[in-house]
Amino acid sequence: MAYDRQREIQEAIEAGQRAKYKLELARDQLRSAGNWGLVDLFGGGFFTTMIKHGKMGDAQRLIEDAKAELRSFSRELADVDEFQEIGINMGDFLSFADYFFDGFIVDWMVQSKISRAREQVEEAILRVDQILSRLRIM
């Protein structure tokens, strides 16, 4: 079977679009978790903490999906000699501490981790967009 560069480029573009979509969904959940985190910082209480952690859990699952899509994207990029490693690490969100030692300092630490995770997702979206732009002009 002959190498079909245009087909490989199109497959890479499609994989990149799927990865970007999952990253955007994760970003939206992280924004929502961050909003709930702000409420929690200023006296939200147990139910606010539960909602925030639900959003964080949703974001974590979406990031895991995005990682799988990014691995697929990387494999497709390797087929067109445009491989680039893209990694995201959510880290530990201090869930246990946030539930059982609910207070301003712990809430602030969790909020900081949500913000860092959102920044990493934003950076990954930017990198995927840059690669997609290069692929589209090939």
C-alpha positions as CSV (number, residue, x, y, z in Angstrom):
1,M,0.0,0.0,0.0
2,A,1.5,3.3,-1.0
3,Y,2.0,6.2,1.4
4,D,-0.8,8.7,1.0
5,R,0.5,11.9,2.6
6,Q,-2.7,13.9,2.2
7,R,-4.7,11.1,3.9
8,E,-2.2,11.0,6.8
9,I,-2.5,14.8,7.2
10,Q,-6.3,14.6,7.2
11,E,-6.2,11.8,9.8
12,A,-3.9,14.0,11.9
13,I,-6.1,17.0,11.6
14,E,-9.2,14.9,12.6
15,A,-7.3,13.5,15.6
16,G,-6.2,17.0,16.6
17,Q,-9.8,18.3,16.4
18,R,-11.0,15.5,18.6
19,A,-8.3,16.3,21.2
20,K,-9.0,20.0,21.1
21,Y,-12.7,19.4,21.6
22,K,-12.0,17.3,24.7
23,L,-9.6,19.9,26.0
24,E,-12.2,22.6,25.5
25,L,-14.8,20.6,27.4
26,A,-12.3,20.1,30.2
27,R,-11.5,23.8,30.2
28,D,-15.2,24.6,30.6
29,Q,-15.5,22.3,33.6
30,L,-12.4,23.8,35.2
31,R,-13.9,27.2,34.8
32,S,-17.0,26.1,36.4
33,A,-15.0,24.4,39.2
34,G,-13.1,27.7,39.6
35,N,-16.3,29.6,39.9
36,W,-17.6,27.3,42.5
37,G,-14.2,27.5,44.2
38,L,-14.6,31.2,44.5
39,V,-18.0,30.8,46.2
40,D,-16.3,28.2,48.5
41,L,-13.5,30.7,49.3
42,F,-16.1,33.2,50.5
43,G,-18.1,30.9,52.8
44,G,-19.8,28.5,50.5
45,G,-19.9,25.5,52.8
46,F,-20.2,21.8,52.4
47,F,-22.6,21.7,49.5
48,T,-20.6,24.2,47.5
49,T,-17.5,22.0,48.2
50,M,-19.4,19.0,46.9
51,I,-20.5,20.8,43.7
52,K,-16.9,22.1,43.2
53,H,-15.5,18.6,43.6
54,G,-18.1,17.2,41.2
55,K,-17.0,19.7,38.6
56,M,-13.3,18.9,39.3
57,G,-14.1,15.2,38.9
58,D,-15.8,15.9,35.5
59,A,-12.8,17.9,34.4
60,Q,-10.4,15.1,35.5
61,R,-12.4,12.6,33.4
62,L,-12.4,14.9,30.4
63,I,-8.7,15.5,30.7
64,E,-8.1,11.7,30.8
65,D,-10.2,11.5,27.6
66,A,-8.2,14.4,26.1
67,K,-4.9,12.6,27.0
68,A,-6.1,9.6,25.1
69,E,-7.0,11.8,22.1
70,L,-3.7,13.6,22.4
71,R,-1.9,10.2,22.2
72,S,-3.8,9.4,19.1
73,F,-3.0,12.8,17.7
74,S,0.7,12.2,18.4
75,R,0.6,8.9,16.6
76,E,-1.1,10.5,13.6
77,L,1.5,13.3,13.7
78,A,4.3,10.7,13.6
79,D,2.8,9.5,10.3
80,V,3.4,12.9,8.7
81,D,6.7,13.6,10.4
82,E,5.3,16.3,12.6
83,F,5.4,14.6,16.0
84,Q,5.2,16.8,19.1
85,E,4.7,15.5,22.6
86,I,1.8,17.3,24.4
87,G,1.4,16.6,28.1
88,I,-1.0,17.7,30.8
89,N,-0.8,16.9,34.5
90,M,-3.8,17.8,36.6
91,G,-2.0,16.8,39.8
92,D,-3.7,16.1,43.2
93,F,-6.6,18.4,44.0
94,L,-6.4,18.0,47.7
95,S,-9.9,16.6,47.8
96,F,-9.6,14.9,51.2
97,A,-8.2,18.0,52.8
98,D,-10.8,20.3,51.2
99,Y,-13.7,18.2,52.5
100,F,-12.5,17.5,56.0
101,F,-10.5,20.7,56.8
102,D,-12.8,23.1,55.0
103,G,-11.4,26.6,55.5
104,F,-10.0,29.6,53.7
105,I,-6.4,28.3,53.4
106,V,-7.3,24.9,52.0
107,D,-9.9,26.4,49.7
108,W,-7.3,28.8,48.4
109,M,-4.8,26.0,47.8
110,V,-7.5,24.0,45.8
111,Q,-8.5,27.2,43.9
112,S,-4.8,27.6,42.9
113,K,-4.6,24.0,41.6
114,I,-7.8,24.5,39.6
115,S,-6.2,27.7,38.1
116,R,-3.0,25.9,37.2
117,A,-4.8,23.0,35.6
118,R,-6.9,25.4,33.5
119,E,-3.7,27.2,32.4
120,Q,-2.2,23.8,31.4
121,V,-5.3,23.0,29.4
122,E,-5.3,26.4,27.7
123,E,-1.7,25.9,26.8
124,A,-2.5,22.5,25.3
125,I,-5.3,24.0,23.3
126,L,-3.0,26.6,22.0
127,R,-0.4,24.0,21.0
128,V,-2.9,21.8,19.3
129,D,-4.2,24.9,17.4
130,Q,-0.7,25.7,16.3
131,I,-0.1,22.2,15.0
132,L,-3.4,22.1,13.3
133,S,-2.6,25.4,11.5
134,R,0.7,23.9,10.2
135,L,-1.0,20.7,9.1
136,R,-3.7,22.7,7.2
137,I,-1.1,24.4,5.1
138,M,0.8,21.3,4.2
